[in-house]
Amino acid sequence: MNSGRGDSNINVVDFENSQKPGATFDLVDLKDLRKLNLEISPFNKHRIAFYVIIYATRGRGIHTIDFTDYEVAAGTVLTVGKGQVHSFDAQSNISGKMLLFTDAFLLSYLTETEIFKCRQLFNPIIDKPSTSLNAQQSKVIASTIRDIQQEYESKADDLSPGIIRCHLQILVSKLFRYKSANKPTTFNKKNLREFWEFQNLLESSVFQNRQVSHYAKLLGVSSKTLTKNCKSVVERTPKQIIDEVCIQKIKRLLINTEKTVDSIALDAGFKETSNFFKYFKRQTTMTPLQFREHHSVFYSIKS
């Protein structure tokens, strides 16, 4: 399935298909999770360097994605994007399938239209990662996954990767349709592309600057236009998106490193730790120390 590595104390899981070395796709039965010999347990919080689609067929439980708990039952689909932190609940009795694939696997077949679908499907700022399917939708998704599994487990030849990609393309398109059914999109591709540019800027520099005007200038638009674009895509203001990305990055530092809170405050661009505490609590209702105590993967953490 995959293997773990330490990256500046961050628990990162890389893609590695032990059964089919060199493959950029894998399919795992959820009931086999406890049998896998992994350096990092799937039941501990970990950050993934690939993409995951989880489809539950029976049972109930909880799955945690970026520190938010999602209820899982038959017909639930979870989409976890590259770079997100997630964990399975060891107490859950969920059955189903997990599909794992890399950027290389995606880019080998995606057209521009398909890239738009995938980037939306795996973007937690645009839409939540959990979807509950009705009976008919579940039947369609289950059938598509069976087609993928049949091809994946059959005798491999040069045609198998392409056939699996085609089935996965259908799966992604169906999921995109189901998620969009009750959420009509009013934005166009230009809005979405500009929103992604804004999001990418935040991912790389939100700790250096949290001002809307700064990012509007970098994007070559007015603050008013940036606000209009953000509201058309995610129904939130640029300031709300800035805070969301900033808090998510702070949370990852709190649980994945042994840095002191004072040090994390400086990393996040706060000269005064007291202001950092106020900002974090205003956004999360918890102090940084309370969040760290509740979520930390370390046995002992410096405060």
N, C-alpha and C positions, 0 to 999 in steps of 0.2 A: 504493500500500500504506500507507505511513506516512511521517512526517517526524521529524527529531530536533530537540531543543531543549536548551539548557543551563539547568539549574536548580541554582544554587549548586554548580557544577562537577559535578553529577550528569548523566550521559548518559541522558536520558529520551527514549523514543520515543513520540510521540503517535499516535493513530489518525488516518489521513487516507487516504481512498480516492480516488486521483487519477483512476481510470477512471470512477468513479461518484460525483462530488462530492455530499456530503451524506449518503451511505449510511453506515450504522453496522455494516455487515458486509462482509467481503472474503474472497476465496478465492484462494490463490496456489499455483502449482505449485513444488515445491521446486527443481526444475531451473532455474527462472527467477530464483533468488535473486541470482546473480551479474550478472544483466542489469538489476536494479533500480537506479535512480539515487537513492540515499538519502544523506542527510547523515551518518548513522551506519551503518557497515557492520554487517550482521547477523552477521558473523563476529567482531566485537568485542563484549565484554561490554556490555550495555545494559539499562536498566530500562524495562519496558513499562507503559503506562497503559491497557491493555485486556486482553482474554483471548485465548489462543491454544490451539488444538488441532492437534497435528502428528500425521499418520498416515503411517508409512513403508510403502511397498509393495515396495521392493527395495533392495539395497545394504547396506552396513554402515558404522558410524561412531560418533561420540561427540557427545552434545549436553550442554552445561553449563547447569545450572539452579541458581541460588543457590550457585555455587562447587562444586557436586558434579557429577561426570561420570557420565552415564548411557549405557550401550551401547544403540545403536539398530540394529535389523535389520528385515527384513520382518515386519509384524504388530505393530510397536511403536507405542504411542500415548503421546504426551507431552501433559500439560496444564499450561500455564503461566498463572498467575493475575496479575491486575493488581498491579503493584508489585514483581514478582519480577525478578531479574537473570538473563539467559540469553544464550547465544551459540551459533551454529552452528559446527561444525568445518569449516574450509576444506579439509581433507584428506579429508573424507568423500565417499562417492559415493552418498549416500542419495537415492532418488526417493520421491515421495509428494505429499501435499497438506497445506496449512496453512490453517486456518480462523481468521479474526480477527474479533472482535466486541467491542462496547462494553457498558457497563452499560445504556445506553439501549436497545440491541437486546434484551438479556436481559429487562429489566423490562417490555418491551412485551408479553410473553406469559406470563411466569412466574406460576404459582400459588404459594401458600406451600409446597406439597409440592415443586414444582420448584426453588424457592429453596433448600430443604434439600439437594436432590441436587447442585445446582451449587456451593453453598458447600463441600460436602464434596469434590467432584471437583477443585476448584481450590484447596483448602487444604492446603499442604505439611506442616503440622503434624499434620493428621489422617491423611493418607496420602501416600505418595511419588508424585511426578508421572509416573512411568513405569509402563506396563502392557504386558505381552506377551500378545497374543491368540493363541488357537489357530486352526487353519485355518477352522473354521466361523464363529467369531467375526469373523475378518478378512473373511470373505466378506460377512457382514451389514453391518459397518461400511463396507466399500468400496462396497457397493450404496447405502447411505444417503448417502454422500458424493457418489456419482455423481448421485443424485437432486437434491442441493443444487446441484451444479455445472451440471446441465442447466437448472435453473430460473434460476440466477444468470446464465448466459451466454445465455439466451434473450432474446427481445425483452421488455424490462421493461414492466410495467404496474402498476396499483394493487394487484393481487393478489399480485405476486411476493414482496414482503417478508413477507407473512403466510405464504405457502407455504414460504419458506425457514425462517422461524421454526418452523413445524411440523416440518419435517425435522430441524432442529437440536435441537428438543425430543426427538425420537425418538433422535437420536444421543447426546445427553447421558444419556438414560434407559438406553440400551443399555450405554454405557460404565460408568455407575453400577452396573448389574446385574453386568457382568463383573468389575468391581473388587471388588464385595461378595461374589461367589460363594464365594470361599474364605476370607472374613473376616466371619463372622457378627457382626452388630452387637447388642450387649446393652444399649446405652443408648437412652433414649427422647428425644423431642424436647425435653423440659424440660432434660435433661442437656446436650444439644447447644446449646441456646440459652444456657444459663448458661456453657458453655465458651466460646462465641463472645464473650460479654460479658467474660469473663476475658481472652481473647486480645486483644480491642480495647483494654482497659485497658493491657495490656502494650505494645502497639504505640505508645501515646501517652505512657506514663510509666515504662517499665522502667528508663530511665537515672536516674530520680529515686528509685526505690525497687525493691529486689529481694527484699523480704520477703514470704513467703507470707501471713503474718497481716495485712499491710497490704491486700492484694487481697481476702482473705476478708472483711475488715471493710467494704470498699467495696461488695462484692457482697451484704452482709447475711447471710453464712453463716459457719459455723465453719471453721477450717482443716481439720478432719477431713472436713467435707462437701465442701469444695472439692477435697480430695485424692480423695475417692470419685468425684466427678463427672469429674475429669480422667482417672482410671484407667479409668472406664467408657467414655470416648470415645477416648482415645489410648493407654491402657495405660502412662501415664507420670505421674509426680508433678507437682504444681504447680511445685516447685523446678526440675525438669528442663525444664519448659516455659519458665519464666522465663529460665533460662540459655540455652536454644535461641533465644528471641527476642532476648535481649540480644546474644548473639554474632553473630547474623545482622545486626543493625543496626550493630554495630561493624565487621563485615567490609565492609559497604557504604560506610561512612565511609572505611575504609582504602584501598579501591580507587577510589572515586569522588570523593575530594576530595584536595586538596594540603595539608590540615591536618597539622601535626606529630603524632607519636604522643603526645607530652605533652598536646597540646590535645585530642586525641580521648579520652584517658584522663579528662580533666576533664569533657568532654561526657558521657561514659558514667557519671559519678558516682564516679570513683576519685580520691581526694585524693593518693594516692601512685602514681606511674607504675610502681614496682616491683610493687605489688599488682595493677595492671592487667595487667602482663606475666604474672604468675603465673596470674591468672584465665584469660587468653586461652589460654595454653599448656596449662593443665589441661583446657580444653574442646576444644582443636583439635590438640594436640601440636606446634603451631608457635608461634613468637613473632609478635607483630604485625608486626615488620619483615620476617620471613621470609614471612609471608602476603602482605604488600604487594608484596614483590619478585617473588613467584611469580605474582600475579594482577593487578597494577596495569595499568590501561589507559593510564597516562600514560608519556611517554618519560622524564621525570625527576620524581622525587618527593622532597620534603623529608623528612628523617628526624628 
